[in-house]
Amino acid sequence: MAFLPRRNFLKNAVFLSGLKQIHGRSEEVISFPSIRTEKNRARPNILFLMTDQQRFDTIHALGNPLIFTPHLDGLVRRGIAFTNAYSTCPVCVPARMTIRTGCEPPTTRIFTNSPSKPVPGQPSGMEARCGPFLARTLRALGYRTFGIGKFHTPGKWDLDIGYEVHLHSEELYASPDQRKRDAYASWLHKNYPWLDYLEGLMGERTEMYYMPQLSPEPADASVEGWAAKMACEQILKPDPRPFFGFVSFIGPHPPFAPPIPFNRIYDPDKMPNPIKGDLKVDHADEQIPFMNRLVWAEDICDGRARVLKARYWGEITYIDMCIGQIIEALQARPDFENTLICFFSDHGDHLGDHHAWQKESFFEASCRIPYIVSWPAVLPQNVRRKELVCLTDLFGLATSAALQPELREGIDLLGLCRGKSEGSEELYGWYGEPGTVRCKVMVRR
């Protein structure tokens, strides 16, 4: 196996000492009771768990025999895994905006990390154009709402997007004042003041962007560990209202800097090499060589690519452990079975496939994502579905679960999960503003 033996893994993972249910076999990680009746069902809690830049092929239970993801495997067993799920604009800001609005880039007018101007006839404001953001919509429906982590709002980093409790952990700080007001950075300053000297709290960027790194913080103090702690506090907070929570992890976005011991649980020599085709075909998307050069990745050899993949998988296994903490908090609630959990990523990472690094293309490594829906009180369990789904459908999933369905530009994902509606025959993707040299379009059938 590519990870260290269980005894070494658990010996080093001190911050996981409270997770009593970890065993050598992933099937034994969590015990899930099964309740499928809808009789007298109250509105569910809703929890969205999102990672940043996690490929579709990074979950053990969904076909990767080398990676260790016991808690995501648990979600797969207790839910529905969509194996043809996509980010229709595979880069950070547009992907998050489709989730927040339930609308696609032609409506949001965000085709890259920088917004485009509205077309004639469109209102200038995003919510005027698309409707209230998801958190604001659910808050108006009587949900207690909390958002934790990276939200990457264009224009204003701390934009009000509707959460009753909103705890930011953005990747970069434009000023000392912004860092002071960032929820994670201020928590770190209060609890670990000896780390104030750190410039890059999530690893060093610049020419080190695609170099293997180590988290400058210990596992219980990194941004992912902080997000899990804050999520558990919010989940266990006494309140008669159902909650809608959104936990947005920054990892495994580069730099690949997992904390000890997750930096060394995978052997680079056992990592698969990147999958490459003919260079002329791979780089027919002319943005790829430009992006490679932009992040100092134009000459990464297969040996370094394997080391990077080992660190990338280590970060995913670490986040899996953080998700385990969150699930344990959910299990402590009496309404655990009536909690809708959806796990997904905003997009993937080429990791050297197709002679490419980063994202922003419509190769599968970039735009295909993990996508799991679990609601034991209502939905079937341990199911794989091949229908085409995307991030835009999540708005309708949440509002439908809240008994006020508003699909906007997505499909009826909850109906699809319950066998009461059909999926789409085609899925469209956009990147780059139409009419510019950056524009490219995907049609997936």
N, C-alpha and C positions, 0 to 999 in steps of 0.2 A: 504494500500500500504506500501511497505517496506521503501520508502524514505520519507523525511520530506515533509510537505505540500509546495506547490509552493511558497507561500509568504515567508516562512522561508528560503527556498533554495536560492531564488534570493536575499533576503535581505543580506545573508551572502556572496554570491558570488560577492564581490565587483569588482573583476577584469573582470567580464563579463558585466560591465555596458554598454559597447559599442555595445553589441549584442542586437539590438532592436527587433529582431524577435522571441524571446523566449516567448512562451505562455504555458498555462496549458496543452493544447492538443498537443501531439507530431506531429500530422498531420499538425499543423499550424506553426511548427518551421521555415521552410524555404519554400518560394514559388519558384517553379521551372517551367520556361517556357519549352515548348517542341518543338524541331526542329529535324526532322529526315531525311531531305533531304541530299544527298551527292553531289548534283550538285555544281560544282565549289568549293568544299571543300578544304581548305588549310590543310597542315599537322597539326595534333593536338598538343597542349601542352599535356604532359604526366606527371602525378603526382602519385607516389607510396607513400602510407601511410602505415607504418608497426608498429605494436606494438610488444612487447616482452612478450611471455608467456601468451597470451590471448586465453582462451578456445573458442571453437566453439559455446558454449551455453550461450554467454554473450551479446546478442543483443536483445533488446526488440522486434523489428519487426520480428525477426527470431525465436520467440517462447519462450522467457523468459519474463513472464508477470511482474516480480518483479523488473527488472533492468531498469534504466532510461538512455537511449541512444538516445536522439532525433536527433542528427546530423548523427549518423550512420544509424538510421531509415530513415533519409532523403536520404542517399545514396542508401539504399535498395530500396526505392520507385522509385528512378530515375535510377536504374540500374538493373543488373543481379546478384543475389546472388547464388553462388554455394554451395549447402548444403552437398556435399560429397567432400570436399577439404582437402588435407593432406600435412603435412610436411614429406617428405620421409626420413629425418634423423633428428628427433625431438630434436635438441639441437642447441645452438646459432650459433657457427661458421659454421658447415656444412650446416645449413639451409640458412644462408646468402651467402655461397659460391655457392649454387645451383642457387640462384637468380642472383648473380653476373655473373655467367658463363653460365647458361642455361644447365648445365651438372650435372649428378648424382654422388654420392660418388665414385662409381668404377672408374670414370674418374678423378674427383677432388682429389681423394685419401684423403679425409677428412671425416672420419667416426665418429669422436668424436671432442671435442674442441682442440685436438692436431692432427696435420697432420701426415699422414703415408708416408713412402717413396714411390716413384713411382715404378710401376712394370717394369720389363725389357721391354725396347722398348718405354717407355713413356718419353717424355722430362721432365726435372727437373722443369722448370718454369711453373706456373699455366696457364698463358696466352698462352704459347707455347703449352701446353697440351689441352686447351679448346678453345682458341681464345681470342680476346680482351674482357676485362670486359664490362659489359653493358653500364656503363657511358661513357667509352672510345669509344665504338661502336657508340653510339648516338651522341657523340660530333663530331666524324668523319663524321656523316651524316648531320652536320650543326645545331645541337641542342645546345642551351645554357644549361649547366648542373650544378646542384647544389645538394650537399648531406649534410644533416643535421642530427646529432644525433649519435646513436650507430652503428658502422660498424664492430667492432670485427674482425679485420684482423689478421690472424695468423702470428707469426714471428716478425712483426713490427707494432706497434699500429697505427702509422700514415702513413701507406703504401699508395702510390699513386695508387688509383683505378680508376682514369680517370675523376674525377669531376673538372670542371673549378673553382667552389667554393666549398670547402670541410670544413665544420665546425663540429668538433668532439665533442661528449659528452660521453666519455667512463666512465664505472662504477667505475673503480679502477685505482689508479695511482701508478706506480712503484717507482716514485721518485718525489721530489719537482719540478724538471725541467719538468717532464711530465705533472704534474698538471698545471704548469705555461703555458704550450703550448696547453693545452686542451681548446677548444673554449668556452665551457660553464663555466669551472672553472675560466678562465681569465675574462670572462664577469661578473661573479658573484663577483670576486675580485674588478673589476672596479666600479660596480654599488651598491654592498652591501658589502663593506669592513669589516663591523662589523661581517660578517659571516665567516671570514677567519679562525676562530678557529675550524670550523667544520672539522672533519676527514672524516666522511661518508656523502657525499653530497646527496646521495640518500637513506639514512637510515643506520642503524647499522647492520653489518653482524655478523660473528662469531655465538655464541649460540643464538643470537637474530634474526637469519635469518627467522625463521617462528614464530616470535612473532609479535602481532599487534603493529604498530608503527605510528608515526605522522611525516610528512615531517618537517625537520628542517628549511625549507624556506617557506615563504608565497606563495600562489598560483601563483602570477605573477612573482615569482623569482625561481620557481622550474625548474628542467631540462626540463619538458614537456612544461611549460609555456614559457621558453626560446626558445625551438624548434619551437613553434608556432609563436613567434615573428620573429625569423629569417626566417622562411618559408614565412611569409607574406611580409617581406622586399624583398625577392628574387622574389616572385610572382609579386609584383607591380613594380619591377625594369623595367624601359623603355628599350626595346631591340627589334629590328625587328625580331629576330630569335624566333622560337618556343622553349619552354623550356622542359627539362626533369628534374624533381625534385624528390628526394627521401628523405622523412622525416621518420626517424627511431626513434620512441619513446623508451625510456628505460623501462617505465612501461607497464603493471602492474607486471613486474618481481619482485620477492621478493628482499629485504624486502618490505612488504606491508605498505607503509608509505605515504598515500595521504595527501595533505595539508588541512588545515581548509578551508571550512566546510565539505569537502568531506570525512573526516575521520569519520563523525558521521551521514551521511544521511541515512544509512541503519541500521536497528534494527537487531542485531545478533540473537535475539529470533525468528525472522521471516525468517532466512536463512535456506535452506534445509540442512539436514545432509549429510555427505559423503555417497556414495553408495558403499557398500562392499559386496564381495562374500565370499566364503570359503577361509580362509587364505592360505591353501595349494595351491589352484588354483591361487589366486591373487599373491602369492609370488613364483609361478613357474618360473617367471622371477626373477632370483636370484639377479639381480642388484638392485631390489627395496628395500629389507631390507638393503642392503649396502648403498644405496643412502639416505634412511631415517636416518640411523645412522650418515652419513657424515654431514647432515645439522641439527642435533639435533631434528629430527622429528619422532623418533621411538615410542614415547609414547604420541602423541597428542590426547587428548580426543575429543569427538564430540562437547562439549561446546566450547573449544578453536578453533576447526575447523570452527564453525559458526562465531566466532568473526573474524577470519582470512578472511573468505569469505566476510564478511561485508566490511572489509578494502580493499580487492581485488576488489570488485565491486565498492567501492568508488573511487579507482584509475582509473577504467575504465570509470566511469562517468566523472571524471575530464578530462581524455584524450579526451573523447567525446566533452567536451566543448572547448578544445584546437583545435580539428578538426573543430568545428564550426567557430572559428576565421579564420582558414585557408580557409574554404569554403567561408566565407564572403569576404576575399581578392580576391578569384577567381571570385566571382560574380561581383566585381568591374571592371573586365576586359571586354572589348567588345567581346572577343573570349571565354567567359566562356562555352558556349554550345559546342564548339569544343575543349574541354579539357577532355582527358581520365583520369579518376581517378580510381585507384585500391587500395582497402584497404584489408589488410591481416595481419596475425601474423606469426612469425617464428615457433611457436609450442604452445602447451597448458601447463597446469599444472594439476597434479592429484587432488590437493586440498583434499587429504584424500580418494578419491575414490580408491577402490581396495587396501585399507591399504597402500596407496602410496602418496608420496609428490615429488615435482619436475617433471621432464619429462623423456626423454630418454627411453620410452617404447612405445609399439604399442597398448596400450589401447587407446580408442577414446579420453579420456580426455587429453592425452599427444600429440597425433599426428594429430588429426582432428582440423581444424582451420577455423576461419571466412574468407571469400573470396568474395569480392564484386567488380564488374566491372561496371563502369558508364561512358557512353559517349553519352549524350543526342542527339547530332547531327547525330549519326549513329546507335546506338544500341537501342533495345526495352527497355522499362522501367517496373519496378515493376514485375520482372520475377524471378521465382525460377527454378534452373536447378539441376538435380540429377547426371549428368555425373561426372566421376572421374577426378579431376584436382589436380595439385600440384604446389609447388613453382617453380619447374623447368620450367613450362610453361610460366612464366612471361617474360622471355627473348624474346620469340617469340611474345608475346603480344605486347611488346613495339616496337620491330623492324618491326612488321607487320603494326602497326599503323603509323610508320614513313615511310611506303611505301617501305621498304627494308627488307622483311621478312627473318629472320634467326632463324629457330626453334631450331637448335642444338639437344638436346636430349629430348625436350619437344614436346607437341602436338600443333596443330594450334588452339590456344585458341581463337584468334579473329575470325577465321572462324567458330568455334563452337558457339561463341556468336551470330554470324550473321546467323546461320543455314546453313552454307555452308560446314561444315566438321563435322565429327563424333568424339566422345570422345574415350577414351581407354577402352578396356574390362577389363584390369587388371592394377593395380598400384603396384609397388614394393618399398619397403622401406628397408633401411639398417641402422644398428647401430653397431659400433665396427668393427675393422679391421677383415676381413675374415681370418680364421686360428687362431684367438685368442679366449680366453675364453669369451671375451666381445661380440663376434659377435652374432647378431640376425637379422633375416630377416622377412619382412612382405610381404604377397601377399594379396592385396585387390581386390575383384572381384565385 
